[in-house]
């Protein structure tokens, strides 16, 4: 019996992993420039963490979480998103005492039991970024600028859509107006919308059912119900984005699938992946830290989906394999193989990626192997070269060759020449 990966779980093969490594490399470099530090949190958490943070009436908690009872009888869940786990660690370790504003990011797998589709799997990966301790609109604009810059540096064309979801002061008035509007049309709405109108009416605006979307023509819009504080905050965020010359579109229908969002929310949209167009999204969650037992500190964050982003990069650039080797040593004969084996270790100690053929096959077979490993250079040595005390270094791009002395410092000399 052939055992295959589970439905919705995917192997990332060596021929694909180059795109993933590029995203992670660019992201880590950019996050460092913005003053962020990496935090690594477990993939398994107490189920209560996600019920308290995401919301018990959300689709994620109700339908999509991988939840089970461990041997101690405790309910545990594979994390469906990154923010709650990072905030749990932030509260547990009192990170706010180290510095007043914490800038954190994490990269890793998340798990949701939903129908697999293009760029959306049951095990998926995210870049998750959080800023904790500041409610200033400048932080909102800065975070969106960083998300925009990340995708721009990766060569992805995206548009930014923004909205304000208000706060506990102004949201109830809007929820009531929205509920009244929905109640008048309840008989024409789908089952999901009728369920949501009782628990979280804001989320009906996210329904993709064409009939429901038709019923929501003329629906009250949240920006019209914002309190003075939320209106001023959103206006300042827009002003700062204009100052940074980052184009954006206000989308009053944008809602998030998580209950903890307040005020600023945003999505990064691409049209190159068909219907699944959001490659990143986030927003402000000013009450979540306190909700999880921590101090009353504001927060804002975003996540970028790695699967969708790497799919997009492969569409633009083709599949990207893991980076090839710097040097492949072609050794002909037992004595040459022994000398090559030592030289591979010397080259590696001097910072080179060096490979050789341990089987000692023919010159033609070894050169084919060097091509498969995408070697930048090949070092050739056989009985004749050993007798002369030399090896032949070939540049695989230009095909230029030169003779090098087989001395004790050859490993260092190769590193100098190749790294030029």
C-alpha positions in Angstrom: 0.0 0.0 0.0 1.3 3.4 -1.0 1.0 5.9 1.8 0.3 9.5 0.6 0.1 12.9 2.2 -3.3 13.6 3.8 -5.8 15.7 1.8 -5.0 19.3 2.2 -1.4 18.7 3.3 1.4 19.2 0.8 5.0 18.4 0.6 7.3 21.3 -0.4 9.7 19.7 -2.8 13.4 20.7 -3.4 12.3 22.0 -6.9 9.8 24.4 -5.1 11.6 25.4 -1.9 13.7 28.2 -3.5 10.6 30.5 -3.6 9.9 29.8 0.0 13.5 30.5 1.1 13.4 33.7 -0.9 10.2 35.0 0.8 11.6 34.1 4.2 15.0 35.7 3.4 13.5 39.0 2.1 11.0 39.1 5.0 13.5 38.6 7.7 15.8 41.3 6.3 12.9 43.8 5.9 11.5 43.1 9.4 14.9 43.7 10.9 15.1 47.1 9.1 11.8 47.9 10.8 13.0 46.9 14.2 11.1 43.6 14.6 12.4 40.6 16.5 11.4 37.0 15.8 9.5 34.9 18.3 8.8 31.1 17.9 5.7 29.7 19.5 4.3 26.2 19.7 1.9 24.9 17.1 -0.3 23.3 19.8 -2.2 25.5 22.3 -5.1 25.2 24.7 -8.4 25.4 22.8 -9.6 28.1 25.2 -7.0 30.5 23.8 -8.6 30.5 20.4 -12.2 30.5 21.7 -11.4 33.6 23.8 -9.4 35.5 21.1 -10.9 34.5 17.7 -14.5 34.2 19.0 -16.7 31.2 19.6 -19.1 32.1 16.9 -16.6 32.4 14.1 -16.3 29.8 11.3 -12.8 29.1 12.4 -13.8 28.0 15.9 -17.1 26.5 15.0 -16.0 24.5 11.9 -12.3 24.6 11.0 -10.1 24.0 14.1 -8.1 20.7 14.6 -9.2 20.1 18.2 -8.8 17.0 20.3 -8.5 15.8 23.9 -5.0 14.9 25.1 -4.1 12.1 27.5 -4.7 14.5 30.5 -8.3 15.2 29.3 -7.4 18.7 28.2 -8.8 20.2 25.0 -5.9 21.3 22.8 -5.9 22.8 19.2 -3.4 23.1 16.4 -3.1 26.8 16.0 -5.4 28.1 13.2 -3.7 31.6 13.2 -0.6 33.2 14.7 -1.7 36.3 16.6 -3.3 34.5 19.5 -0.3 32.3 20.2 2.1 35.3 20.0 -0.1 37.3 22.4 -0.3 34.3 24.8 3.5 34.3 24.9 3.6 38.1 25.2 1.4 37.9 28.3 2.9 34.8 29.8 6.4 36.2 29.8 5.5 39.8 30.5 7.3 41.0 27.5 5.8 44.5 27.9 8.2 45.0 30.8 11.2 44.7 28.5 10.2 47.7 26.4 7.0 49.7 26.0 6.5 48.8 22.4 7.1 45.3 21.2 7.6 44.5 17.5 7.4 40.7 17.0 7.1 38.4 14.0 6.8 34.6 13.6 6.9 32.3 10.6 5.4 28.9 10.6 2.5 26.4 9.9 -1.1 27.0 10.8 -4.0 24.4 10.5 -7.6 24.8 9.5 -9.9 22.0 8.4 -11.5 23.6 5.4 -12.0 22.7 1.8 -8.6 22.7 0.1 -8.3 25.0 -2.9 -5.7 26.9 -4.9 -3.3 28.5 -2.4 -5.4 27.4 0.6 -4.5 24.1 2.4 -5.3 22.5 5.7 -1.8 23.0 6.7 -0.7 26.4 5.5 2.1 28.8 6.4 2.1 32.4 7.4 4.3 35.3 8.1 2.6 36.8 11.2 3.6 40.3 12.4 2.5 42.1 15.6 3.1 45.5 17.2 2.0 45.7 20.8 1.9 48.8 23.0 1.0 51.7 20.7 -2.4 53.0 19.5 -0.9 55.8 17.3 -2.2 55.9 13.7 1.4 56.2 12.6 2.0 52.6 13.7 -1.0 51.5 11.5 0.4 53.4 8.5 4.0 52.1 9.2 2.8 48.5 9.4 0.9 48.7 6.1 3.9 50.4 4.5 6.0 47.4 5.6 3.6 44.9 4.2 3.4 46.9 1.0 7.2 47.1 0.8 7.6 43.3 1.5 5.5 42.4 -1.5 7.1 45.2 -3.7 10.6 43.9 -2.9 9.4 40.4 -3.9 8.2 41.8 -7.3 4.5 41.4 -6.6 1.9 43.9 -7.8 -0.7 44.4 -5.1 -3.4 46.9 -4.2 -4.2 48.0 -0.6 -7.8 48.1 0.7 -8.5 49.6 4.1 -11.5 50.1 6.4 -12.3 51.0 10.0 -14.3 48.6 12.1 -14.9 51.1 14.9 -14.6 50.3 18.6 -16.7 49.1 21.5 -18.2 52.6 21.7 -19.5 52.9 18.2 -19.8 49.3 17.0 -23.0 48.5 18.9 -25.0 51.3 17.3 -23.9 50.0 13.9 -24.6 46.4 14.7 -28.2 47.3 15.7 -28.8 49.2 12.4 -27.3 46.4 10.5 -29.3 43.8 12.3 -32.5 45.7 11.6 -31.6 45.9 7.9 -30.9 42.1 7.8 -34.0 41.1 9.8 -36.2 42.7 7.2 -34.6 40.5 4.6 -34.1 37.3 6.6 -36.4 35.1 4.5 -34.2 35.8 1.4 -30.8 35.1 3.1 -28.8 31.9 3.2 -28.6 29.8 6.4 -25.1 31.1 7.3 -26.3 34.7 7.1 -29.3 34.0 9.3 -27.1 32.3 11.8 -24.5 35.2 11.8 -27.2 37.9 12.1 -27.9 36.6 15.6 -24.3 36.2 16.8 -22.1 38.6 14.8 -24.1 40.6 12.2 -21.0 42.4 10.8 -19.8 39.2 9.3 -22.8 38.8 6.9 -21.1 41.4 4.7 -18.5 38.9 3.9 -21.0 36.4 2.5 -20.1 35.3 -1.1 -23.6 34.0 -1.9 -24.8 36.1 -5.0 -28.4 36.2 -3.7 -27.3 37.6 -0.3 -25.0 40.1 -2.0 -28.0 41.4 -3.9 -30.0 41.7 -0.7 -27.3 43.8 0.8 -27.6 46.6 -1.7 -28.1 49.8 0.3 -27.0 48.2 3.6 -25.8 50.7 6.3 -22.1 51.1 6.2 -19.9 51.2 9.3 -17.9 54.3 8.4 -21.1 56.3 8.7 -21.4 55.2 12.4 -17.9 55.8 13.6 -17.5 57.8 16.8 -15.3 60.9 16.8 -12.2 59.0 18.0 -12.4 56.3 15.4 -13.1 58.8 12.6 -10.1 60.9 13.6 -7.9 57.8 13.9 -8.9 56.5 10.5 -8.5 59.9 8.9 -5.0 60.2 10.2 -4.1 56.8 9.0 -5.2 57.8 5.5 -3.3 61.1 5.7 -0.1 59.2 6.6 -0.5 56.7 3.8 -0.9 59.7 1.4 2.2 61.2 2.9 4.1 57.9 2.1 2.6 57.9 -1.4 1.1 54.4 -0.9 -2.0 54.0 -3.0 -5.1 52.6 -1.3 -8.8 52.1 -1.7 -11.4 52.5 1.1 -13.6 49.4 1.2 -16.5 49.8 3.6 -17.6 46.2 3.0 -14.3 44.8 4.3 -14.7 42.7 7.4 -12.4 40.2 9.0 -13.3 36.7 10.0 -11.9 37.1 13.5 -13.8 38.8 16.3 -10.9 40.6 17.9 -10.4 43.3 15.2 -11.1 47.0 16.0 -10.6 50.2 14.1 -8.1 49.8 11.2 -8.3 46.7 9.0 -6.7 46.1 5.7 -6.1 43.6 2.9 -3.4 43.3 0.2 -5.0 42.2 -3.0 -3.6 40.7 -6.2 -5.6 39.9 -9.3 -3.1 37.2 -10.5 -4.5 34.3 -8.5 -8.1 34.3 -9.7 -10.8 34.4 -7.0 -8.4 33.8 -4.2 -6.9 37.4 -4.4 -5.9 38.3 -0.8 -2.2 37.5 -0.1 -2.1 39.4 3.2 -4.4 41.0 5.7 -4.5 42.4 9.2 -5.8 45.1 11.5 -5.9 46.5 14.9 -7.0 44.5 18.0 -6.8 47.0 20.9 -8.7 44.9 23.5 -7.2 41.5 22.8 -4.1 41.6 25.1 -6.4 42.4 28.1 -8.9 39.8 27.0 -6.1 37.2 27.3 -5.3 38.2 30.8 -2.6 40.8 30.1 -2.3 44.5 30.6 -4.6 46.9 28.7 -2.3 47.4 25.8 -3.3 48.1 22.2 -2.0 46.0 19.3 -2.0 45.7 15.5 -0.7 43.1 13.1 -1.0 41.4 9.8 -0.3 38.0 8.2 0.9 37.0 4.7 -0.1 33.6 3.3 3.1 31.8 2.2 1.3 29.3 -0.2 -0.5 32.0 -2.1 2.6 34.2 -2.2 4.9 31.4 -3.5 2.3 30.4 -6.1 2.3 34.0 -7.3 6.1 34.1 -7.4 6.2 30.8 -9.4 3.7 32.3 -11.9 6.0 35.3 -12.3 9.4 33.6 -12.2 8.8 29.9 -12.6 9.6 27.2 -10.0 12.7 28.1 -7.9 14.8 25.1 -6.8 17.0 25.3 -3.7 20.2 27.2 -4.6 22.9 25.1 -6.3 26.4 24.3 -5.2 29.4 26.6 -5.5 31.8 23.8 -6.5 31.6 20.2 -7.7 34.8 18.2 -7.6 35.3 15.6 -10.4 37.7 13.0 -9.2 39.0 10.2 -11.4 40.8 7.3 -9.7 41.2 6.2 -6.1 44.0 8.6 -5.1 42.1 11.6 -6.7 38.9 10.6 -4.8 40.7 10.6 -1.5 42.3 14.0 -2.2 38.8 15.3 -3.4 37.2 14.0 -0.2 39.6 16.0 1.9 39.2 19.1 -0.3 35.4 19.0 0.0 35.7 19.4 3.7 38.4 22.2 3.4 36.1 24.1 1.0 33.1 23.7 3.3 35.2 25.0 6.2 36.0 28.0 4.1 32.3 28.8 3.4 31.8 27.0 0.1 28.9 24.7 -0.9 31.0 21.7 -2.2 29.9 18.3 -3.6 31.5 15.3 -5.2 30.5 11.9 -6.5 31.3 9.3 -3.9 30.9 6.5 -6.5 33.8 7.7 -8.7 31.9 7.2 -12.0 33.1 8.3 -15.4 34.1 11.9 -16.3 31.0 12.3 -18.4 28.7 11.0 -15.6 30.3 13.3 -13.0 30.0 16.3 -15.3 26.3 15.5 -15.8 25.9 15.3 -12.0 27.6 18.7 -11.6 25.0 20.2 -14.0 22.1 18.6 -12.0 23.5 20.3 -8.9 23.8 23.6 -10.8 27.4 23.9 -9.8 29.0 27.3 -10.5 32.5 25.7 -10.8 33.9 22.3 -11.4 37.3 21.2 -10.1 38.8 18.3 -12.2 41.5 16.0 -10.9 42.7 12.6 -12.1 45.9 10.6 -12.1 47.6 12.9 -14.6 46.7 16.1 -12.7 47.9 14.5 -9.4 51.2 13.7 -11.0 51.6 17.3 -12.0 50.4 18.6 -8.6 47.5 20.5 -10.2 43.8 20.6 -10.5 41.7 22.2 -13.3 39.1 24.8 -12.3 36.3 25.3 -14.8 33.8 28.2 -14.7 30.6 26.4 -15.8 29.0 29.7 -17.1 31.9 30.9 -19.3 33.6 27.5 -19.7 37.0 29.2 -19.0 39.5 27.0 -17.3 42.7 27.5 -15.2 45.2 25.3 -13.5 45.6 25.5 -9.7 48.3 24.1 -7.6 47.3 21.2 -5.3 48.8 22.8 -2.1 47.6 22.9 1.5 45.9 26.2 0.9 43.9 25.2 -2.1 40.6 25.2 -0.1 41.2 28.8 0.9 42.3 29.8 -2.6 39.1 28.3 -4.1 37.0 30.2 -1.6 38.7 33.5 -2.6 38.4 32.8 -6.3 34.8 31.6 -6.3 33.5 34.3 -4.0 34.8 37.0 -6.3 
